Amino acid sequence: MSQRPGTPRLLRQLNDRAALELLLSDGPLTRTQLGTRTGLSKVTASQLLARLEERDLVRVVGSQAGGRGPNAALYAVVPESAYVAALDVSARRVTATIADITGRIVGDATVDPSASDDPVALVHTTVMRLVDEAGVPLDRLRACVIGTPGVVDPRTGDIRFSFDLITWHEGILEALRTDLRRSVMIENDVNLAALAEHAEGIAAGVSEFVLIWLSAAGGVGMSTMIDGRIHRGRSGSAGEIGYLPVPGAPMPGDLGLPAGYGSPRGDSRELPHGFQALVRSGQIVELAAEHGIEGGDVVTVVERAASSDSPRAEAFLEAFAERIARGVAAVSVILDPGLVVLGGDVARAGGTRLAERVQAATARIAPNDTEIGLGAVEGSPVVRGALLHALEHARDEVFSSTV
């Protein structure tokens, strides 16, 4: 039977959820502190804590000296009551982490994706390695979020298309849920990085911003947050900025390709037209060589330029920033986000020197007063965003079923 608003059961659930969230953010707390901050009476707070203790969601972790009476017990959320897994799956590597319900990371793993052509087997292997090495009971794993460079259908949560992972296709989500027998979610990797920047990075507290992702492995991508929510578009393709027609970049027809076609060479992972044709890894390495900066990969040449004061390095950074600015300016005049965050390993290699030049170049093209910032999330923003997303889902599930 469904519960109507205002029933005792529903009120207990709401109180339990509020108490658990408070213990996560501000704990450990005494019964009196919990009652004061939630507005509950001493009796109700005592009943609540007893109920949560019985379900192994909270426990006493110490005591606090008080007045004349005995020390007051301090309560905290039981970390091992549930766990979540977060994966970043790319064509080059799978990076994964596992954390308890409090968000404390208890294990990491890196897997070579070439070990298996089957996405289900690849994810299964990664998750099993995580739980085995961390010593986590598999039945305590409540949620798994997977970040991929693919287009995710906002209606079904399934993969529609992945330029880099050709074996990832519709039906993968259900297969993963069946195999792992628990909640599994797939999300675009750049969207997850945007979630991390919004929660903990340069965009913390910013309700509207754009993240432009510059990656050595995956080219260029984009995520847009509007009113604190990721904008996915009707088909989930919002943010495929690599296809954006910009000055200086060829159109598909110029190359004899049908509209939307990827690369004429089966081994290439980069678009030969649109915005990505200007900022893809190979083009930037060639641009660096033209300015006398040698290196075998895009991250190396951008790092060398950003750490050098030579006129050649400066000229290269200016030229690279001008290319990036063509995409940033197009986004700015349409969305006027106020803040554009540059993320990914290539942007990180360029650092603030590159970001400052992109802002100056954008100002020469677009009339908007757009701030250009560098992503500030430590480690992998994709994995961090996946972890935060998984924690939110797991807490919804665990904390909403306490009575």
RAHU-V443451 format. One record per pair of residues at least 4 apart in sequence whose ideal C-beta (glycine too) atoms are under 7 Angstrom apart, sorted by the first residue. I is the first residue (numbers start at 0). J is the second residue. Records with the same first field share a line. If there is no record, write none. Layout:
I = J ; J
This chain:
2 = 6 ; 8 ; 9
4 = 9
5 = 9
6 = 10
7 = 11
8 = 12 ; 402
9 = 13
10 = 14
11 = 15 ; 402
12 = 16 ; 399 ; 401 ; 402
13 = 17
14 = 18 ; 37 ; 39 ; 47
15 = 19 ; 47 ; 50 ; 51 ; 398 ; 401 ; 402
16 = 20 ; 398 ; 399
17 = 21 ; 37
18 = 22 ; 33 ; 37 ; 47
19 = 23 ; 56 ; 76 ; 398
20 = 24
21 = 25 ; 33 ; 36 ; 37
22 = 26 ; 28 ; 57 ; 74 ; 75 ; 76
23 = 76 ; 101
26 = 74 ; 75 ; 76
27 = 60 ; 61 ; 73 ; 74 ; 75
28 = 32 ; 33 ; 73 ; 74
29 = 33 ; 63 ; 71 ; 72 ; 73
30 = 34 ; 41 ; 44 ; 45 ; 48 ; 71
31 = 35 ; 71
32 = 36
33 = 37 ; 44 ; 74
34 = 39 ; 40 ; 41 ; 44
39 = 43 ; 44 ; 47
40 = 44
41 = 45
42 = 46
43 = 47
44 = 48
45 = 49
46 = 50
47 = 51
48 = 52 ; 57 ; 74
49 = 53
50 = 54 ; 401 ; 402
51 = 56 ; 57 ; 401
52 = 57 ; 58
54 = 401
55 = 77 ; 80
56 = 76 ; 77 ; 80 ; 401
57 = 74 ; 75 ; 76 ; 77
58 = 75 ; 77
59 = 72 ; 73 ; 74
60 = 73 ; 75
61 = 73
62 = 70 ; 71 ; 72 ; 73
63 = 70 ; 71 ; 73
64 = 70
65 = 70 ; 71
76 = 100 ; 101
78 = 99 ; 100 ; 101 ; 103
79 = 99 ; 139
80 = 100 ; 397
81 = 100 ; 139 ; 141 ; 393 ; 397
82 = 97 ; 98 ; 99 ; 135 ; 139 ; 140 ; 141
83 = 98 ; 141 ; 142 ; 386 ; 389 ; 390 ; 393
84 = 95 ; 97 ; 126 ; 129 ; 140 ; 143 ; 389
85 = 95 ; 96 ; 144 ; 382 ; 385 ; 386 ; 389
86 = 93 ; 95 ; 122 ; 125 ; 145 ; 146 ; 385
87 = 94 ; 146 ; 188 ; 379 ; 381 ; 382 ; 385
88 = 93 ; 112 ; 145 ; 146 ; 147 ; 164
89 = 148 ; 163 ; 216 ; 217
90 = 112 ; 163 ; 164 ; 216 ; 268
91 = 216
92 = 109 ; 111 ; 112
93 = 109 ; 110 ; 112 ; 121 ; 125
94 = 109 ; 379 ; 382
95 = 107 ; 108 ; 125 ; 129
96 = 104 ; 106 ; 107 ; 382 ; 386
97 = 105 ; 106 ; 129 ; 130 ; 133 ; 135
98 = 102 ; 103 ; 104 ; 105 ; 386
99 = 103 ; 105
100 = 393 ; 394 ; 397
102 = 390
105 = 133 ; 135
106 = 129 ; 132 ; 133
108 = 125 ; 128 ; 129 ; 132
110 = 114 ; 124 ; 125 ; 128
112 = 121
114 = 121
115 = 120 ; 121 ; 124
116 = 166
117 = 121
118 = 122 ; 166 ; 167 ; 171
119 = 123 ; 174 ; 175 ; 178
120 = 124
121 = 125
122 = 126 ; 145 ; 175
123 = 127 ; 178 ; 179
124 = 128
125 = 129
126 = 130 ; 143 ; 179
127 = 131
128 = 132
129 = 133
130 = 135 ; 137 ; 140
135 = 139 ; 140
140 = 181
141 = 181 ; 182 ; 393 ; 396 ; 397
142 = 182 ; 389 ; 392 ; 393
143 = 179 ; 181 ; 182 ; 183 ; 389
144 = 184 ; 186 ; 385 ; 388 ; 389
145 = 183 ; 185 ; 385
146 = 186 ; 188 ; 191 ; 381 ; 384 ; 385
147 = 158 ; 161 ; 164 ; 167 ; 185 ; 187 ; 188
148 = 161 ; 162 ; 163 ; 164 ; 188 ; 217
149 = 158 ; 160 ; 161 ; 164 ; 167 ; 187
150 = 159 ; 160 ; 187 ; 235 ; 236
151 = 156 ; 158 ; 159 ; 185 ; 186 ; 187 ; 235
152 = 156 ; 157 ; 159 ; 234 ; 235
153 = 231 ; 235
156 = 172 ; 184 ; 185
157 = 169 ; 170 ; 171 ; 172 ; 185
158 = 167 ; 168 ; 169 ; 171 ; 172 ; 185
159 = 169 ; 234 ; 235
161 = 165 ; 167
162 = 261 ; 268
163 = 217 ; 268
167 = 171
170 = 174
171 = 175
172 = 176 ; 183 ; 185
173 = 177
174 = 178
175 = 179 ; 183
176 = 183
179 = 183
182 = 392
184 = 388 ; 392
186 = 190 ; 191 ; 385 ; 388
188 = 192 ; 381
189 = 193 ; 210 ; 212 ; 220 ; 221 ; 222 ; 238
190 = 194 ; 222 ; 229
191 = 195 ; 381 ; 384 ; 385 ; 388
192 = 196 ; 210 ; 212 ; 222 ; 342 ; 380 ; 381 ; 384
193 = 197 ; 210 ; 222 ; 224 ; 229
194 = 198 ; 384 ; 387 ; 388
195 = 199 ; 200 ; 376 ; 380 ; 383 ; 384 ; 387
196 = 200 ; 201 ; 202 ; 210 ; 340 ; 342 ; 374 ; 376 ; 380
197 = 202 ; 203 ; 205 ; 224
198 = 203 ; 387
199 = 203 ; 376
200 = 374 ; 375 ; 376
201 = 340 ; 372 ; 373 ; 374 ; 375
202 = 208 ; 338 ; 340
205 = 338
206 = 226 ; 227
207 = 224 ; 225 ; 226 ; 336 ; 337
208 = 224 ; 336 ; 337 ; 338 ; 339 ; 340
209 = 221 ; 223 ; 330 ; 334 ; 336 ; 339
210 = 221 ; 222 ; 340 ; 342
211 = 219 ; 221 ; 240 ; 326 ; 327 ; 339 ; 341
212 = 219 ; 220 ; 221 ; 342 ; 343
213 = 219 ; 278 ; 341 ; 343 ; 345 ; 346
214 = 218 ; 343 ; 344 ; 345
215 = 280 ; 296 ; 297 ; 298 ; 344 ; 345
218 = 241 ; 269 ; 270 ; 275 ; 279
219 = 240 ; 241 ; 274 ; 275 ; 278
220 = 238 ; 240
221 = 238 ; 240
222 = 229 ; 238
223 = 230 ; 237 ; 238 ; 334
224 = 228 ; 229
225 = 230
230 = 237
231 = 235 ; 237
232 = 236 ; 237
240 = 274 ; 326
241 = 270 ; 273 ; 274 ; 275
242 = 259 ; 270 ; 273
243 = 273 ; 274 ; 326 ; 329
244 = 248 ; 250 ; 273
245 = 274 ; 277 ; 325 ; 326 ; 329
246 = 325
247 = 277
248 = 272 ; 273 ; 274 ; 276 ; 277
249 = 253 ; 254 ; 272 ; 276
250 = 272
251 = 256 ; 257 ; 258 ; 260 ; 272
254 = 271 ; 272
256 = 260 ; 263 ; 272
261 = 270
262 = 267 ; 269 ; 270 ; 271
263 = 271
269 = 275 ; 279 ; 280 ; 281
270 = 275 ; 276
271 = 276
272 = 276
274 = 278 ; 325 ; 326
275 = 279
276 = 282
277 = 282 ; 322 ; 325
278 = 282 ; 283 ; 322 ; 323
280 = 284 ; 297
281 = 285
282 = 286
283 = 287 ; 297 ; 300 ; 319
284 = 288 ; 294 ; 296 ; 297 ; 300
285 = 289
286 = 290 ; 315 ; 318 ; 319
287 = 292 ; 294 ; 300 ; 304 ; 315
288 = 292 ; 293
290 = 311 ; 314 ; 315
291 = 311
292 = 300 ; 303 ; 304 ; 311 ; 312 ; 315
294 = 299 ; 300 ; 303
295 = 299
297 = 301 ; 345
298 = 302 ; 344 ; 345 ; 348
299 = 303
300 = 304
301 = 305 ; 345 ; 348 ; 349
302 = 306 ; 348
303 = 307
304 = 312 ; 315 ; 316
305 = 316 ; 348 ; 349 ; 350 ; 352 ; 353
307 = 312
309 = 313
310 = 314
311 = 315
312 = 316
313 = 317
314 = 318
315 = 319
316 = 320 ; 352 ; 353 ; 356
317 = 321 ; 356
318 = 322
319 = 323 ; 353
320 = 324 ; 353 ; 356 ; 357 ; 360
321 = 360
323 = 327 ; 357
324 = 328 ; 357 ; 360 ; 361 ; 364
325 = 329
326 = 330
327 = 331 ; 339 ; 357 ; 361 ; 371
328 = 332 ; 361 ; 364 ; 365
329 = 333
330 = 334 ; 339
331 = 335 ; 336 ; 339 ; 361 ; 365 ; 367 ; 369
332 = 365 ; 367
335 = 367
337 = 369 ; 370
338 = 370 ; 372
339 = 369 ; 371
340 = 372 ; 374
341 = 346 ; 354 ; 357 ; 371 ; 373 ; 374
342 = 346 ; 374 ; 380
343 = 347
344 = 348
345 = 349
346 = 353 ; 373 ; 374
347 = 374
349 = 353
350 = 373
351 = 355 ; 373
352 = 356
353 = 357
354 = 358 ; 371 ; 372 ; 373
355 = 359
356 = 360
357 = 361 ; 371
358 = 362 ; 371
359 = 363
360 = 364
361 = 365 ; 369 ; 371
365 = 369
374 = 380
376 = 380 ; 383
378 = 382 ; 383
379 = 383
380 = 384
381 = 385
382 = 386
383 = 387
384 = 388
385 = 389
386 = 390
387 = 391
388 = 392
389 = 393
390 = 394
391 = 395
392 = 396
393 = 397
394 = 398
395 = 399
396 = 400
